[in-house]
C-alpha cells in the first residue's frame, strides 16, 4: 500500500539514531546481514544487541524512501494529466482544421 503521509517512526535513543544515520542504510543492512560490529559512543557494538532498534530504524528509512517515491509518481501522474488536458484540445483543433480544409 502506498505511503502518502504516514511513516512508521522508530522509537530509539537519539544517539543511536545519529550513529545509524552516520553509517547509513546500506552499511547498517550489511552489518545486520553478517552480524557485524560498529562503533557507537566510542566502543564497538554488536549489531545483535541493537537488532530490534536497527530493524525499526531501517523500516522508518524504507517508509521515507517509499513516501518520496510515491509522491514523485503522484506528481508525475498529475503533470501528465495536466499536460494532456492542455494538449488534447489543441490536437483536436488541428485535426478539425485539417478535415475542414479538405472539404
Backbone bond lengths (Angstrom), bond angles and torsions (degrees), N, CA, C in turn:
res aa  C-N    CA-C-N  psi(-1)  N-CA   C-N-CA  omega(-1)  CA-C   N-CA-C  phi
1 X - - - 1.449 - - 1.531 108.98 -
2 X 1.312 117.37 127.78 1.460 119.94 -178.62 1.532 112.19 -61.61
3 X 1.310 115.71 147.74 1.466 121.30 179.06 1.526 107.89 -109.37
4 X 1.340 116.04 103.10 1.453 119.42 176.75 1.524 110.56 -89.29
5 X 1.313 117.33 -31.91 1.455 119.88 -173.08 1.524 112.91 -127.27
6 X 1.306 118.90 -56.50 1.462 122.90 -169.12 1.524 112.76 -78.04
7 X 1.334 115.37 133.13 1.459 122.57 172.86 1.519 106.95 -122.09
8 X 1.338 116.35 131.56 1.461 119.80 177.08 1.529 108.08 -72.83
9 X 1.307 115.78 110.05 1.468 122.38 -176.09 1.523 109.97 -85.47
10 X 1.338 115.68 128.78 1.463 121.26 178.44 1.523 109.35 -77.33
11 X 1.307 116.23 127.32 1.466 121.75 176.89 1.525 107.85 -89.95
12 X 1.336 115.97 88.38 1.463 120.56 -178.11 1.517 109.70 -134.72
13 X 1.307 115.08 161.59 1.453 123.24 178.37 1.532 109.99 -58.70
14 X 1.337 118.36 134.74 1.471 120.51 -179.42 1.531 113.65 -57.01
15 X 1.338 117.76 -36.09 1.469 119.33 178.65 1.519 111.22 -66.15
16 X 1.350 116.31 -39.87 1.460 120.19 178.28 1.527 110.25 -67.17
17 X 1.326 116.76 -40.29 1.472 121.16 176.30 1.527 110.13 -58.32
18 X 1.327 115.85 -45.63 1.468 119.92 -179.92 1.528 110.90 -61.90
19 X 1.322 117.33 -40.58 1.465 120.76 177.82 1.519 110.59 -62.77
20 X 1.334 116.94 -47.25 1.467 120.89 178.11 1.526 110.20 -57.59
21 X 1.333 116.59 -44.12 1.462 120.39 -178.45 1.524 111.69 -66.45
22 X 1.324 117.04 -35.22 1.461 119.66 178.05 1.525 110.96 -65.63
23 X 1.319 116.68 -40.41 1.469 119.84 178.81 1.522 111.32 -75.18
24 X 1.312 117.62 -35.74 1.456 121.79 179.37 1.515 113.05 90.84
25 X 1.313 114.72 163.66 1.461 121.77 -175.76 1.525 111.63 -61.68
26 X 1.322 117.37 -49.64 1.469 120.68 -176.23 1.517 112.74 -59.53
27 X 1.312 116.37 -45.78 1.464 120.13 -179.64 1.523 111.06 -64.82
28 X 1.321 116.04 -43.62 1.471 118.79 -178.37 1.529 111.15 -67.65
29 X 1.326 117.74 -35.59 1.465 120.13 174.99 1.524 110.28 -63.46
30 X 1.321 116.43 -42.35 1.453 121.60 179.32 1.527 110.43 -62.89
31 X 1.323 116.91 -46.72 1.466 120.38 179.14 1.522 111.07 -62.11
32 X 1.314 116.99 -38.26 1.458 121.35 178.62 1.527 110.90 -64.85
33 X 1.319 116.25 -41.74 1.461 120.89 -177.59 1.527 111.98 -66.49
34 X 1.316 116.78 -34.28 1.466 118.68 -177.34 1.524 112.68 -108.67
35 X 1.338 115.17 13.77 1.469 121.47 178.44 1.524 111.23 51.92
36 X 1.322 114.56 49.84 1.459 121.10 -176.83 1.517 112.89 -85.40
37 X 1.327 113.62 -172.34 1.457 121.02 178.86 1.518 109.16 -124.09
38 X 1.320 115.11 154.61 1.451 121.31 178.07 1.522 108.53 -142.32
39 X 1.310 115.11 161.64 1.459 120.19 -178.40 1.529 109.23 -90.27
40 X 1.343 114.86 126.01 1.469 121.70 178.77 1.517 107.74 -139.61
41 X 1.313 116.44 127.46 1.473 124.14 -177.44 1.530 111.99 48.63
42 X 1.312 115.50 42.62 1.451 120.74 173.24 1.514 117.22 85.43
43 X 1.319 117.81 -2.83 1.468 119.04 179.04 1.526 110.23 -132.31
44 X 1.325 115.50 159.52 1.463 120.24 178.20 1.521 109.43 -75.44
45 X 1.320 115.01 135.57 1.461 121.53 -178.64 1.513 108.49 -124.80
46 X 1.315 117.12 132.48 1.468 121.54 174.59 1.518 108.97 -75.17
47 X 1.308 115.66 137.19 1.460 120.47 179.02 1.524 110.39 -57.69
48 X 1.317 117.65 -35.42 1.462 120.81 -176.95 1.523 112.42 -60.79
49 X 1.347 118.18 -25.71 1.465 120.02 -179.66 1.523 112.93 -76.10
50 X 1.324 117.28 -18.78 1.470 121.44 -179.93 1.526 110.88 -124.98
51 X 1.313 116.97 22.34 1.468 120.99 -172.78 1.525 112.91 -57.60
52 X 1.334 117.66 -46.33 1.469 119.96 -179.04 1.533 111.18 -61.76
53 X 1.322 115.70 -42.28 1.464 119.92 179.78 1.525 110.62 -67.98
54 X 1.319 116.08 -39.33 1.461 120.29 178.61 1.525 110.63 -64.78
55 X 1.320 117.08 -43.57 1.468 120.23 178.60 1.527 110.97 -62.11
56 X 1.327 116.72 -39.88 1.466 119.89 177.62 1.530 110.53 -64.03
57 X 1.336 116.55 -41.46 1.466 120.64 179.18 1.527 110.83 -66.19
58 X 1.325 116.62 -42.47 1.473 119.97 178.06 1.521 111.09 -62.83
59 X 1.334 117.14 -38.44 1.466 120.83 176.24 1.522 110.21 -62.08
60 X 1.320 116.76 -43.31 1.464 121.37 177.42 1.530 110.76 -59.68
61 X 1.325 116.27 -44.38 1.464 120.27 -179.96 1.524 111.16 -64.85
62 X 1.344 116.47 -39.38 1.466 120.57 176.85 1.532 109.88 -62.28
63 X 1.346 116.44 -44.47 1.465 120.29 179.30 1.527 111.16 -60.50
64 X 1.334 116.36 -40.76 1.470 119.98 178.80 1.528 110.59 -61.91
65 X 1.317 116.08 -46.03 1.470 120.13 179.97 1.533 110.70 -64.84
66 X 1.330 116.40 -40.88 1.462 119.97 179.66 1.524 110.79 -65.65
67 X 1.342 116.71 -40.28 1.466 120.33 178.76 1.531 110.09 -62.80
68 X 1.320 116.50 -44.11 1.464 120.28 178.85 1.528 110.79 -61.11
69 X 1.325 116.21 -45.21 1.476 120.63 179.22 1.532 110.91 -63.81
70 X 1.328 116.60 -42.45 1.465 120.81 179.92 1.521 110.89 -61.47
71 X 1.338 117.23 -45.69 1.463 120.40 179.03 1.525 111.24 -65.90
72 X 1.316 117.38 -37.84 1.468 120.15 177.98 1.523 110.91 -62.28
73 X 1.327 116.28 -46.07 1.467 119.82 178.49 1.523 111.55 -64.84
74 X 1.326 116.66 -38.60 1.463 120.70 178.12 1.523 110.54 -62.41
75 X 1.333 116.56 -43.96 1.466 120.61 179.46 1.528 111.02 -66.29
76 X 1.329 117.17 -40.01 1.466 120.06 177.10 1.526 110.94 -61.57
77 X 1.325 116.57 -42.03 1.466 120.34 178.43 1.530 110.51 -64.69
78 X 1.325 117.35 -43.03 1.464 120.91 179.53 1.527 111.03 -63.32
79 X 1.315 116.92 -43.27 1.468 120.42 178.57 1.518 110.44 -62.91
80 X 1.329 116.69 -42.64 1.468 120.72 178.36 1.526 110.75 -60.34
81 X 1.316 117.08 -43.43 1.472 121.09 179.38 1.525 110.44 -63.94
82 X 1.340 117.59 -45.24 1.465 120.18 -179.82 1.525 111.84 -64.90
83 X 1.309 117.83 -38.28 1.467 120.77 176.64 1.525 109.77 -65.01
84 X 1.325 116.42 -43.63 1.475 119.78 178.93 1.523 110.76 -61.53
85 X 1.325 117.17 -42.02 1.468 121.02 178.68 1.524 110.40 -60.88
86 X 1.311 116.97 -36.44 1.461 121.29 -179.30 1.532 112.37 -78.72
87 X 1.333 117.51 -37.66 1.459 121.60 -172.79 1.536 112.60 -85.22
88 X 1.307 118.07 -38.73 1.478 120.11 -175.38 1.523 113.46 -57.36
89 X 1.322 120.84 -45.08 1.474 118.37 177.10 1.537 112.83 -60.05
90 X 1.321 116.84 -36.09 1.465 119.61 177.93 1.519 110.82 -65.21
91 X 1.308 117.50 -40.79 1.461 121.73 177.64 1.524 110.18 -63.27
92 X 1.331 117.36 -44.50 1.467 120.76 179.48 1.529 111.01 -63.38
93 X 1.334 117.35 -40.61 1.472 119.82 177.22 1.530 110.93 -63.38
94 X 1.324 116.42 -40.78 1.461 120.82 178.92 1.529 110.48 -62.11
95 X 1.319 116.16 -47.68 1.477 120.35 179.34 1.519 110.03 -62.76
96 X 1.314 117.35 -40.64 1.464 121.12 179.44 1.531 110.44 -62.73
97 X 1.328 116.97 -40.93 1.471 120.47 178.45 1.526 110.71 -63.50
98 X 1.330 116.18 -41.63 1.462 119.37 179.04 1.531 110.87 -63.79
99 X 1.317 115.97 -44.42 1.482 119.99 -179.94 1.539 110.09 -63.89
100 X 1.320 117.20 -43.46 1.477 120.45 -179.76 1.525 111.29 -66.82
101 X 1.306 117.95 -33.88 1.464 119.93 -179.33 1.526 111.20 -73.34
102 X 1.338 117.14 -20.78 1.451 120.70 179.31 1.518 111.74 -78.15
103 X 1.305 116.87 -19.10 1.467 119.58 -179.00 1.465 112.74 -89.24
